Amino acid sequence: MVELSLSDRALVVEFETPRHIATTAHLKGLVVSSRVAVYQVDEGVDLSKPEELKDSVRAELGLDPEDPVMLTAANVREYRLAQDGEYGAVATVGLTNPACPKMGARYQPLRASTINVVAWVPDALTVQGLLDLFRTVSEAKAAAAADLLLRCNGRATGTVSDAVAVAAFYDAKGYMWAGPSTSVGGKAASLVYRVVTSTQRRPEDVLRSVLGLTLDELTSDAMVLYKRAPVPGVPDEEVGRLVMATLRDLLSDPNVWAFLVAARELDIVGSAGLIPGLSAEEFEQDTKKVIADELLATALSLYINGFKALTATYWADSMKEKLDLSLANLPMFEDDVAASLVSSALSRVYDVLLRGRTP
């Protein structure tokens, strides 16, 4: 039996009987304990002495020295829980400071963990099996982060300060393996993936992850283009409101999102040199031998507003660098799709201004 207790700053996972816990949230790495705590700290808290802070948390919550303590700046009240019988996983999820293999080794001040995962199974495992379960859960967390398309210099696998704990019963004759193809690891992986990906994200945050730009930045780019061909007698403020409203409407359409996600995925794979026939160097140089980026933008334009959007997209694409648009700094596929989104929205706005059509 597993119980969760929640206070203003703490989420405590408590097992009915002590279990072996493999974790990055305790100096020992492997402990025998019946509780794991996730404690919410303020943004910018001094974490230069994390173990002293964790000891004070243990004293505050009445925990034992062996109890792992995870620190987070995410709201613990927004935790996610998934269970399948006696298997379970709980997570607090903050998605700032994404990490990816290509970010490079660099010094980072210690931060509160942003994705904290606690998973438990009712099975008896050897130490080897417990470590295999830890691997499986970590991989599931990484897969979830990758599918959330966190913005990083490549495929994100989490954030810079994630923490993981897995709990099971120990038996020297227990399961030696708990990989994703085993019944134990498979259930745990599925639950962990579910809790991490079920976090509620604002559309603005998703847009920033997928395109690297905010709605305000897209609107600003559209207005720079508009001022090259303004409609007489219409205040810029009114046009700006129409542009933003049109973009919001387009971003409520899953078909539009499908184009944006496709562009982001292609840029991630392309930057790694994993598109057959296209090296990473050619990708970075935006080689002219690739026209799929223009084709993707063309299809999106035609979907949004037909031939008018297509001609607007050609115009925007030819002007984006000259006008120093924010979207011009995006990678190969994203810059064209972003140009298509902005200019196609603008073509709809011209329809409203010139013909009185509703967006």
N, C-alpha and C positions, 0 to 999 in steps of 0.2 A: 504494500500500500504506500502511495506517495501523496503527500499533502503540500499545498502551496499556501504560504502566509504572506500577506501584503501589508506594508505600512507606507507611510508617506515617502520614504526613501529606500525601502528595502523589499526585495522579493526573496523569500527563503524557500528552497526546495528541501523537504524533509522526508526521509525514508523511514519506514517503520522499524527497520533493523539496519545496523551499519553495513556499508558495502565498500568494496574496493573502488576507489575513484582515481582515474588517471586524468590529470588536469594541468593546464598552464597557469592556474590561478592559485597555486600553492608552491612554496619554495621546494618542497620535497618531490613534487611531480606525481607521486603515487602515495595516497593516504587511505586510511580506513576511517570512514566518517558516515554519519547519518544525515548531514546537512551540507548544502551549498547555498551561499548567499550571493545575490547580485545587489550591489549598493550604488545608489545614485549620488553622484557628486556634482558640484557646480562646474560649469564651463570654466576652464582656466585654473582649476584648483592646482595647488602645488603638489606634484607627484614625485618630487625628487627623493622622497623616502617612503615608497609605497608600502613596505612591510609595516612601518610604524602606523600608517594610516589604516591598514587592514587590521592591525591589532586593536586600534581604537574602535573600529567597526565591530569587531568580535566582542569587545567589552560592552559596547552599546546594545548589541543584539543578544547578548548572553550566549555567544557561540564558544565552542571549544577551539583550542589552538590548531587542531587537525582539520577544522572545517575550512574548505576553500572559500575565498571571498573574491568575487569579480567586481570591478569598478566600471561604472558607465556614466556617461553624460546624457544618455537617452532616458526618457521617462519610463520608469519601471512599471508604472500603472498601465502602460501600453504593451505589456508582455504578450507573447503569442504562445499558445499551448496546443499541442497535438498529441493524441493518445490512441493506441491500438491495443486494447486489453491492458496487460501489465507493461507494455512498452510505451515510452513517452519521451517527449522533448519539449523544452521550453526555451524561449529566446527573448532577449531584449535587443532591439535592432536600431542602431543609428548608422547612417550610411555616409558620414563625412570621412574625409581623408582616405579615399580608396587606395588599395595597394595592387600592384601588378608586377610581373617579372621584369618588365623593361623600365621600371621607375628608377633603377640604379641604386647602389648602396649609398646611403646618406645618413647623417646624424639627424635623428628626430627626438625632440624633447619627449619624455615619457608622457603618454596620454592615457586617459581612461578608455577602457575597451569599448569599442563601438558596436561590435556584434558579439554578444555573449550567448553561448549555447550550452545547455545542460541536457544530456540525454541519458536515459536509463533503460536497462533491460532486466528481465527476471532470471536470466540464465546464469549458470556457473561457467566461468571462463578461467583459463590459465592466465598468467601474466602476459604471455605472448598473445593470447586471444584478446585480452583487454586492450593491449596496445594496437592490435589490429582493428578493434572497434574504434579506438581513438582516431586511427587513420581514416576509417570509413566515414565517421562523422565529420571530420575535417574536410574530406573531399566533398561531401554533400553540401557543407556550408560554402565551400569554394564554388561549386556548381551553381548554387543559388545566387551567390554574388555575381557570377558571370552572367547569368540570365537576367539579372536586374540591370545589366549594362551600365554599371557604375563607371563614371568618367575617369579614365586613367590612360596612361601612355601604352595602351594595349588592352588585353583581356584582364579585367579585374578579378581577383580571387578572394577578395574580402576587403578589410580596411587595415590600416597599419597597426592596429592594437587589439585585434580580436582575441577572445578567450574561449576555451572549450573545456568541458568536463564530461567524462563518461563514467557511469556507475554500473557495476555488475557484482555478482557474488563470485568469490574466488574459490576455486577448487583445482588442485594440482592435476586432477583427472578430468577437468572440464573441457569445454571446447577450446581447441588451439587456434581456431580461425574465426573471424567475425567480419569478413569482407562483404562487399555489397551483394555478392551472389549467394551468400548464406542466408538462412532464415533470420538469424539474429541481426546481422549487419544490414540486410535488405530492409527490414522494418525500421531500424534506427535511421538509416539514410533517408528513407521516404519521409519520415516524420520531421527530421531536421530540415530537409529541403522545403517542406510545407511551411514550417514556422518562420523560416527566414524570408521566403518569398511572399508570405501573406501580410507582411508589414504594409500599412497604409501609406501611400506616397502621394503627395500633391502633384497634380498634372504639371505644375511648373518645375518641380524637381525632376520628374521623368523627362521633360523636355530638355532640361540642362544636362541630364545624363546622356540622352540620345544624340542631341545636336550640339551640346556645349554652349548653347546660347539661351538667353531668357526670352520670354515673350516681349519684354520691353525692348530688348536688342533687336529682335526681328521686326518689331514695329518701327523702330528707329531706322533700320535699313530700308524699310518700305517707304518711309517718309523722305529719305534722301533721294530715292528714285523718283518719288512723286514730284518733288520740287523741280525736277528736270522737265516735267510736263504737267504743270498744275492746271486745275480747272478754274477759270476766272470767277471771282466773286465768292468762292467757298473758303472759309477760314481754315487754316492749317489744323487748328485744334479739333474741328469737326471731322476733318479727314483722318486725323490720328485716331480719334475714337472709333470711326468706322473701320479702319484697318485693324485695330486691336480686336474689335468685336468679330470681324470676319475671320481673323486668325483663331480666335477662341472657338468659333463655330467649326472651322476646319479641324481643329484639334480635338473635337468631340467625335470625330469620324474614325472608326478603327481602320478603314481602308487607307486613310492618309497616314496613320501611324505605321501601317505595314510598310509603306515606302520608306519612312524615316528609319524604322528599325532595320530594314534591309540595307540601307546605306551605311548605318553604323556597323552592322555585322561585316559588311564588305570591307570597310576601312580597317576594322580590327584584324581581319584575316590578311588583308593586303599589306598592312604595316609590318606584319610578321613574315612576309614573303611566301605566304601559303596559298596564293592564287596561282594555279599552274600556269607557267609561261610568263609570269610577272614577278620580277625580283623586288625585294624590299626597296632597293635603290631606285628602280624605275617607278615604283609606287610613290615614293617621296618626291620624285621629280614631276609627278603628274604626267607621265608619258602620254604622248598623243596616239600611241597605238591602242590605247583603251578608249572605247567609245561607249562602253556600257554605262558609265556615269551619266552621259548625256541622254542615253536611251531611258534610263530610270527617271531622270528629270522630265523628259518628254512625256512619258506615260503618266506621271503625276499631274503635269500641267493639263493634259487632255482630260484627265478624270475630273479635275477641279472646275475648269471653265472652258473646255474646248479649245478651238483654234486661237481665240483671243488670249487665253492664258499661255498658250504655246509661244505666240509672238512676244508676249511680255517677258517670258522666260528667256528667250533669245536675247532680248534687249538687256535684261538684267545681267545675264551671263557675260555679255560683252562690256558692261560698264562696271562690274563689281570691284575690280582692282583699281580702276581709275578713280572711282568714288570712295575708295578705301572702306568698303562695307565690312562689317564685322564678319559676315559669313564667308568673305573671301579668304579668311585665315583657316577655314576648316579643311579637313583632308579631302582626298580625291572625290569620293562619292557624296559625302555630306555637304560639301560646298554647293554642288549642283542641285541636290535635292532641296537644300535650304533656299537657294535662289529661286527654284521652282515654287516652293511654298509661298515665299514672300511676294513674288511677282504675280503669281496666280491669284493670291488674295487681293493684291492691288488691282488686278483686272476686274475682279468682282466689284471693288469699290468704284472704279470708273463706270461700271454699268449703273450703279446706284446714282452717281453724281450726274451722269450724262443722259440717262434714260429713265431714271426714277424706279429702276427695278430694285426689289428687295434682295439682300445677299442670299 
